[in-house]
Amino acid sequence: MRVVIARCSVDYEGALQAHLPLATRLLMVKADGSVLVHSDGGSYKPLNWMAPPCHLTELAPDEAEREQGVTSVWLVRHAKRDDTLRVRVHEVLQESSYDLGADPGLVKDGVEAQLQQLLAEHVHTLGEGYRLVRREFPTAIGPVDLLCRDPGGGAVAVEVKRRGEIDGVEQLSRYLELLNRDPHLAPVAGVFAAQVIKPQARTLAADRGIRCVTLDYEALRGMDDAESRLF
């Protein structure tokens, strides 16, 4: 992993256009080729990024850029789309490279992992006609818990939590933003599934068009039949 702290401006061109004015930011280039631009805020979510397959080329600035104080230009092109990320570096404050080695992957809380497995086995809990495509669907920023298809064939990304909080909605939003860049999947809907979902998380999910589903762990395990209860 290459980590660079630099004063830079960033322009993204693709399905949408976005501009980040000159400021000090953290630039990360990962071994899988992804390039991420972070600020000192916003939690784990980058301000902008390019997911693989993509290629980074470092260029000399043109005359106009040199006059503006640009010392180098990072041009990141996506291999399958016309998307480009252009980082104009004015000053490098610090740069390091690290070999992180093979990652063993995320080890989830036992109940949370079991919830994911049970929901995959009983995906109809999300609604009649839903079918599972894959558990732990890989993306450049981590695996989506479940990728499903709804009755109409549309892709649905499902994030499973034991306790549904705002951070979980943010995580799913990040996956959705990335997945919706893939023309083979888009449009991708989102479902936030948890045993307990906090009101703030429900509000944020509704604002972002994400459906919330409350999971009954005991019913999913087959130890409790919710339909036969008196209370």
C-alpha positions as CSV (number, residue, x, y, z in Angstrom):
1,M,0.0,0.0,0.0
2,R,1.2,3.5,-0.9
3,V,0.2,6.3,1.5
4,V,0.7,9.9,0.5
5,I,-0.2,13.1,2.4
6,A,-0.3,15.9,-0.1
7,R,-1.9,19.3,-0.9
8,C,-3.9,18.5,-4.0
9,S,-7.1,19.1,-6.0
10,V,-9.1,16.2,-7.5
11,D,-11.5,15.9,-10.4
12,Y,-13.6,12.9,-11.2
13,E,-15.3,12.4,-14.6
14,G,-17.6,9.6,-15.5
15,A,-21.3,8.9,-14.8
16,L,-21.1,12.1,-12.8
17,Q,-18.6,15.0,-12.4
18,A,-17.1,16.0,-9.0
19,H,-14.4,18.5,-8.0
20,L,-12.4,18.7,-4.8
21,P,-10.6,22.1,-4.5
22,L,-7.1,22.4,-3.3
23,A,-6.6,21.1,0.3
24,T,-4.4,18.7,2.3
25,R,-5.6,15.1,1.9
26,L,-4.6,11.5,2.3
27,L,-4.1,9.6,-0.9
28,M,-4.1,5.8,-0.8
29,V,-3.0,3.4,-3.6
30,K,-3.8,-0.2,-2.7
31,A,-2.2,-3.4,-4.1
32,D,-5.5,-4.2,-5.9
33,G,-5.0,-1.0,-7.9
34,S,-7.7,1.1,-6.2
35,V,-7.0,4.8,-5.5
36,L,-8.8,6.5,-2.6
37,V,-8.8,10.2,-1.6
38,H,-9.5,10.8,2.1
39,S,-10.0,14.0,4.3
40,D,-9.5,14.2,8.0
41,G,-13.2,13.6,8.6
42,G,-16.1,11.6,7.2
43,S,-15.2,8.5,9.1
44,Y,-14.0,5.6,6.8
45,K,-15.6,6.9,3.6
46,P,-13.3,8.4,1.0
47,L,-14.2,11.7,-0.6
48,N,-13.6,10.1,-4.0
49,W,-12.0,6.9,-5.3
50,M,-11.5,4.7,-8.4
51,A,-12.1,1.0,-7.9
52,P,-10.3,-1.7,-9.9
53,P,-9.8,-2.6,-12.7
54,C,-8.0,0.7,-13.2
55,H,-4.5,2.0,-14.0
56,L,-2.6,4.9,-12.4
57,T,-0.2,7.0,-14.5
58,E,1.9,9.8,-13.0
59,L,2.3,12.7,-15.5
60,A,4.3,15.9,-15.6
61,P,2.0,18.9,-15.3
62,D,1.3,21.1,-18.4
63,E,2.3,24.7,-18.5
64,A,-1.0,26.0,-17.1
65,E,-0.8,23.5,-14.3
66,R,2.8,24.4,-13.4
67,E,1.8,28.1,-13.2
68,Q,-0.8,27.1,-10.7
69,G,1.8,25.3,-8.6
70,V,1.1,21.7,-9.6
71,T,4.2,19.5,-9.3
72,S,2.7,16.2,-10.6
73,V,-0.5,14.8,-11.9
74,W,-2.0,11.4,-11.1
75,L,-4.3,10.2,-13.9
76,V,-6.4,7.1,-13.0
77,R,-8.4,5.5,-15.8
78,H,-10.9,2.7,-15.3
79,A,-10.2,-0.3,-17.6
80,K,-13.9,-1.0,-18.5
81,R,-15.4,2.5,-18.5
82,D,-14.5,6.0,-19.5
83,D,-14.3,7.1,-15.9
84,T,-11.2,9.1,-14.9
85,L,-9.8,10.5,-11.7
86,R,-7.3,13.3,-12.0
87,V,-5.3,14.3,-8.9
88,R,-3.2,17.5,-9.2
89,V,-0.5,17.3,-6.6
90,H,0.9,20.7,-5.4
91,E,3.1,19.5,-2.5
92,V,3.9,16.1,-1.0
93,L,4.1,16.4,2.8
94,Q,4.8,12.7,3.5
95,E,4.9,9.5,1.5
96,S,5.3,5.8,2.6
97,S,4.9,2.4,1.1
98,Y,4.0,-0.8,3.0
99,D,3.6,-4.4,2.1
100,L,0.6,-5.5,4.2
101,G,0.7,-9.1,3.0
102,A,-2.3,-11.4,2.7
103,D,-5.3,-10.4,4.6
104,P,-7.2,-13.1,6.6
105,G,-10.5,-11.3,6.1
106,L,-13.1,-10.0,8.6
107,V,-14.0,-12.2,11.5
108,K,-17.6,-11.2,12.5
109,D,-19.4,-11.5,15.8
110,G,-20.8,-15.0,16.2
111,V,-24.4,-14.0,16.2
112,E,-23.9,-11.6,13.3
113,A,-22.2,-14.2,11.2
114,Q,-25.0,-16.7,12.1
115,L,-27.6,-14.1,11.1
116,Q,-26.0,-13.7,7.7
117,Q,-25.9,-17.5,7.2
118,L,-29.5,-18.0,8.3
119,L,-30.8,-15.1,6.1
120,A,-28.9,-16.6,3.2
121,E,-30.7,-19.9,3.8
122,H,-34.1,-18.2,4.2
123,V,-33.7,-15.3,1.8
124,H,-37.5,-15.3,1.4
125,T,-37.5,-13.4,4.7
126,L,-36.8,-10.3,2.6
127,G,-39.9,-10.9,0.5
128,E,-41.6,-13.5,-1.7
129,G,-39.6,-14.2,-4.8
130,Y,-36.2,-13.1,-3.6
131,R,-33.3,-15.4,-4.4
132,L,-29.7,-15.4,-3.3
133,V,-26.9,-14.7,-5.8
134,R,-23.9,-14.9,-3.4
135,R,-22.8,-14.4,0.2
136,E,-19.8,-12.1,0.8
137,F,-20.0,-10.6,-2.7
138,P,-16.6,-9.1,-3.3
139,T,-16.0,-5.4,-4.0
140,A,-12.9,-3.3,-3.9
141,I,-13.8,-1.9,-0.5
142,G,-14.9,-5.1,1.2
143,P,-17.5,-7.8,0.7
144,V,-21.2,-7.2,0.7
145,D,-22.9,-9.6,3.1
146,L,-25.5,-10.8,0.6
147,L,-26.2,-10.1,-3.0
148,C,-29.7,-11.0,-4.0
149,R,-32.2,-10.7,-6.9
150,D,-35.7,-9.4,-6.2
151,P,-38.8,-10.9,-7.9
152,G,-38.3,-8.5,-10.9
153,G,-34.7,-9.6,-11.3
154,G,-33.1,-6.4,-9.9
155,A,-29.9,-6.6,-7.9
156,V,-30.2,-6.1,-4.1
157,A,-27.3,-5.6,-1.7
158,V,-28.0,-6.7,1.9
159,E,-26.0,-5.6,4.9
160,V,-26.7,-7.7,8.0
161,K,-26.0,-6.5,11.5
162,R,-26.9,-7.6,15.0
163,R,-27.6,-4.0,16.0
164,G,-28.5,-1.6,13.2
165,E,-26.9,1.8,13.7
166,I,-26.0,4.7,11.5
167,D,-22.5,3.3,10.8
168,G,-24.1,0.2,9.2
169,V,-26.3,2.4,6.9
170,E,-23.2,4.4,5.9
171,Q,-21.4,1.2,5.1
172,L,-24.2,-0.1,3.0
173,S,-24.5,3.3,1.2
174,R,-20.8,3.1,0.3
175,Y,-21.3,-0.4,-1.2
176,L,-24.3,0.8,-3.1
177,E,-22.5,3.8,-4.5
178,L,-19.7,1.5,-5.8
179,L,-22.0,-1.3,-7.1
180,N,-24.2,1.1,-9.0
181,R,-21.1,2.1,-11.0
182,D,-21.2,-1.5,-12.5
183,P,-23.5,-1.5,-15.6
184,H,-24.0,-5.3,-15.2
185,L,-25.6,-4.8,-11.8
186,A,-27.1,-1.3,-11.8
187,P,-29.5,-0.3,-10.5
188,V,-28.8,-1.9,-7.2
189,A,-31.2,-1.5,-4.3
190,G,-30.3,-1.8,-0.6
191,V,-31.7,-3.6,2.3
192,F,-30.4,-3.0,5.9
193,A,-31.3,-6.1,8.0
194,A,-30.7,-6.3,11.8
195,Q,-32.2,-7.7,15.0
196,V,-32.7,-4.2,16.3
197,I,-32.5,-1.0,14.2
198,K,-32.1,2.3,15.9
199,P,-34.5,5.1,14.9
200,Q,-31.7,7.3,13.6
201,A,-30.5,4.5,11.4
202,R,-34.1,4.0,10.1
203,T,-34.3,7.7,9.3
204,L,-31.0,7.8,7.5
205,A,-31.8,4.6,5.6
206,A,-35.2,6.0,4.4
207,D,-33.5,9.2,3.3
208,R,-31.2,7.2,1.1
209,G,-33.8,4.9,-0.3
210,I,-32.7,1.8,1.7
211,R,-35.3,-0.6,3.0
212,C,-35.0,-1.8,6.7
213,V,-35.8,-5.3,7.7
214,T,-35.9,-6.5,11.4
215,L,-34.7,-10.0,11.8
216,D,-36.0,-12.5,14.3
217,Y,-33.0,-14.6,15.2
218,E,-34.9,-17.4,16.9
219,A,-37.5,-17.7,14.1
220,L,-34.7,-17.9,11.6
221,R,-33.0,-20.7,13.6
222,G,-36.3,-22.6,13.4
223,M,-36.6,-22.7,17.2
224,D,-39.5,-20.3,17.2
225,D,-42.5,-20.1,14.8
226,A,-43.5,-16.4,14.7
227,E,-46.8,-17.2,13.0
228,S,-48.0,-19.5,15.9
229,R,-47.4,-17.0,18.7
230,L,-50.2,-15.5,20.8
231,F,-48.0,-12.6,21.7
